[in-house]
Amino acid sequence: MICRKCNIDKPINEYDSYFHSTQQKMRIRKYCNSCFKEQKRIYREMVRQSKISQPVSPEPATIDYSNNPDYYLCVGCNQYKLLLVDYYLHRGGKPITKRCKACQKIQDQQRADESKRENGGSMMVPQKPNIYFDEYQRQNTFELMMLMGYLYDEGTGIWHKPGVKEIVNGQPVFLKVKKRKKISRPRIVNKDLINEMIQLRKRNLTYQQIGMKFNLSDTTIAKYIKEYEQSK
């Protein structure tokens, strides 16, 4: 396997493996152990040097990383950062985005907040009442309930509506509302309709399938076909 840093073909045991959190499986690094350790040593040295207080200088020394392949310029913070450490990488070793991990996390959070603001809050719904995942969800819930004529009781945390839902002894009580009974009109079944049922039955359709076609129950279909056969 050829190392992407030193371009030397080395055996597989010269490379470390790691668990890829996105792909949920083990993968082998594209850099050999020697190059990877050297890269970490350079990074630790940079961190150590950054913690050492330097004397005030009118012209502080700056390091040019523009031609260094181990560093990449972040468009978020406009700083050169280590490619292997501070960026999310593709399989080929190139960065997935032009932002470092820290800047990408900030952008993702901003996009999530914007999505919640436009969609009226989180799409997840809590199981318990009066529990909200964010303020946008709470605000839109209150607006919708008030538009439907409901009132919120701060003491009990119960939504109530006069004539529909009342609060009795601190508990919600739904009032009895008379519902209009649906009047079902029986379908007129004649000889032609029964013949059509028999033809469908001969085509191996079930009683339930035939009943769905004529808006009748499967037992009714079986009854009509049986009576017709007995009358022959």
C-alpha positions in Angstrom: 0.0 0.0 0.0 1.4 3.4 -1.1 1.6 6.1 1.6 0.0 9.4 0.3 2.6 11.5 2.1 5.9 9.8 1.5 4.7 7.9 -1.7 6.5 4.7 -0.5 4.9 1.3 -1.0 4.8 -0.3 2.5 3.2 -3.4 3.9 -0.3 -3.1 5.4 1.0 -3.6 9.0 2.7 -0.2 8.6 -0.7 1.5 8.6 -3.0 2.1 11.6 -6.8 1.4 11.4 -9.5 3.6 12.9 -13.3 3.5 13.3 -15.1 5.8 10.8 -18.0 7.3 12.7 -20.0 8.3 9.6 -19.6 5.0 7.7 -19.8 3.0 11.0 -16.9 0.6 10.1 -13.1 0.2 10.5 -10.9 1.9 7.9 -7.2 2.0 7.2 -5.3 5.3 7.2 -3.9 6.6 4.0 -0.7 7.7 5.8 1.8 5.2 7.1 2.6 5.1 10.8 5.9 7.0 10.4 4.3 9.9 8.5 1.3 10.1 10.8 3.4 10.1 13.9 5.6 12.8 12.4 2.6 14.9 11.6 1.3 14.6 15.1 4.7 15.5 16.5 4.7 18.7 14.4 1.2 19.6 15.6 2.1 19.0 19.2 5.2 21.1 18.8 3.1 23.9 17.3 0.7 23.7 20.2 3.6 23.8 22.7 5.2 26.8 21.0 1.9 28.6 21.0 1.6 28.3 24.8 5.1 29.7 25.3 4.8 33.4 25.9 6.8 35.3 23.3 8.4 38.7 23.8 6.5 41.6 22.3 7.9 42.3 18.9 6.8 45.1 16.5 6.9 42.6 13.7 6.0 39.2 14.9 7.2 36.3 12.8 4.6 34.6 10.7 4.7 31.2 9.1 3.6 30.8 5.5 1.6 27.7 5.2 0.2 28.5 1.7 2.6 26.0 0.0 2.5 23.4 2.8 0.4 20.4 1.7 -0.3 19.4 5.3 -2.2 22.7 5.9 -5.4 24.0 4.4 -7.0 27.5 4.5 -10.4 27.6 6.2 -12.8 30.0 4.6 -14.6 30.4 7.9 -11.9 31.6 10.2 -9.4 32.4 7.4 -6.7 30.4 9.1 -4.4 27.6 7.9 -5.0 24.4 9.9 -3.7 20.9 9.8 -5.5 18.9 7.2 -5.4 15.5 9.0 -6.6 16.9 12.4 -8.8 19.9 11.8 -10.8 18.9 8.7 -13.3 16.2 7.7 -11.7 14.3 4.9 -12.9 12.2 1.9 -11.4 8.7 1.3 -8.8 10.3 -1.0 -7.6 12.6 1.8 -9.2 15.8 0.5 -11.3 17.9 2.8 -15.1 17.5 2.5 -15.8 21.2 3.0 -13.7 24.3 2.8 -14.3 24.9 6.5 -12.5 23.4 9.5 -14.4 21.2 12.0 -15.0 24.1 14.4 -16.3 26.5 11.7 -18.4 23.7 10.0 -20.0 22.9 13.4 -21.0 26.6 13.8 -22.4 26.7 10.3 -24.4 23.5 10.8 -25.9 24.9 14.0 -26.8 28.1 12.2 -28.5 26.2 9.5 -30.4 24.0 12.0 -31.6 27.1 13.8 -32.7 28.7 10.5 -34.6 25.5 9.5 -36.4 25.5 12.9 -37.3 29.1 12.5 -38.8 28.6 9.0 -40.5 25.3 9.8 -42.0 26.4 13.1 -39.6 24.5 15.4 -38.3 20.9 15.6 -40.2 18.2 13.7 -39.9 15.9 16.8 -43.0 15.9 19.0 -42.6 15.2 22.8 -44.7 12.5 24.4 -45.6 14.6 27.4 -47.9 17.7 27.0 -46.5 21.2 27.4 -42.9 20.0 26.7 -41.2 21.6 23.7 -37.9 21.0 22.0 -37.4 24.7 21.3 -39.0 28.1 21.6 -40.1 28.1 17.9 -42.1 25.0 18.5 -43.8 26.4 21.6 -44.6 29.7 20.0 -46.3 28.1 16.9 -48.2 25.6 19.1 -49.7 28.4 21.2 -50.6 30.4 18.1 -52.4 27.4 16.5 -54.3 26.4 19.7 -55.5 30.0 20.1 -56.6 30.2 16.5 -58.8 27.2 17.2 -60.4 28.9 20.1 -58.5 27.2 23.0 -57.3 28.9 26.1 -54.3 28.0 28.2 -54.5 27.7 31.9 -51.2 28.6 33.5 -52.0 27.0 36.8 -52.8 23.5 35.5 -51.0 23.7 32.2 -54.2 22.5 30.4 -55.7 23.8 27.2 -59.5 24.2 27.4 -62.3 25.5 25.2 -65.7 26.6 26.4 -68.4 24.1 25.4 -65.9 21.5 24.3 -63.3 20.9 26.9 -63.5 22.2 30.5 -61.3 22.0 33.6 -62.9 20.2 36.5 -61.0 19.8 39.8 -57.7 20.4 37.9 -58.5 17.7 35.3 -59.5 18.1 31.6 -63.1 17.0 30.9 -64.5 16.7 27.4 -68.2 17.6 27.2 -70.6 15.3 25.5 -71.1 16.5 21.9 -74.0 15.0 20.0 -72.9 13.5 16.7 -75.0 13.2 13.7 -75.7 9.6 12.8 -74.7 8.5 9.4 -77.7 7.2 7.5 -76.6 4.3 5.3 -78.7 3.5 2.3 -78.8 -0.2 1.4 -77.7 -0.9 -2.2 -80.3 -2.5 -4.4 -79.1 -5.9 -5.4 -80.8 -7.4 -8.6 -80.2 -10.4 -10.8 -77.7 -8.6 -13.1 -75.6 -7.5 -10.1 -75.6 -11.1 -8.7 -74.5 -12.4 -12.1 -71.6 -9.9 -12.1 -70.6 -11.1 -8.6 -70.6 -14.7 -9.8 -68.4 -13.9 -12.8 -65.9 -12.1 -10.5 -65.9 -15.1 -8.2 -65.1 -17.4 -11.1 -62.1 -15.2 -11.8 -60.8 -16.2 -8.3 -61.6 -12.9 -6.6 -62.2 -13.2 -2.9 -65.5 -12.2 -1.3 -63.8 -9.3 0.3 -62.4 -8.0 -3.0 -65.9 -8.3 -4.6 -67.5 -6.6 -1.6 -65.1 -3.6 -2.0 -66.2 -3.3 -5.6 -69.9 -3.2 -4.8 -69.6 -1.5 -1.4 -70.9 -4.5 0.4 -69.6 -6.8 3.1 -67.9 -10.1 2.2 -70.6 -12.0 4.1 -73.3 -10.3 2.1 -71.6 -11.3 -1.2 -71.3 -14.9 0.0 -74.9 -14.9 0.9 -76.2 -13.7 -2.5 -74.0 -16.1 -4.4 -75.0 -19.1 -2.2 -78.7 -18.3 -2.6 -78.4 -17.9 -6.3 -76.6 -21.3 -6.7 -79.3 -23.0 -4.4 -82.1 -21.6 -6.6 -80.9 -23.3 -9.7 
